[in-house]
């Protein structure tokens, strides 16, 4: 299994900034889905599934664990 390589260094401040930006957009998406009649839980499940599928397409199933490890490390 290949190692996940970051194309450029990212500081913890940048990671927080990016995460907050993505979170804000996701919260908007969740609110839109809830307003359309979806439950918050099913919306979050679908978002999670889509994110995992995107990671698999980008990295392959074998490297998904590496991607998730990088995400966990970014959390601090």
PyMOL commands that set and color helices and strands:
alter all, ss='L'
color gray80, all
select helices_A, chain A and resi 12-35+40-59+61-75
alter helices_A, ss='H'
color red, helices_A
deselect
rebuild
show_as cartoon
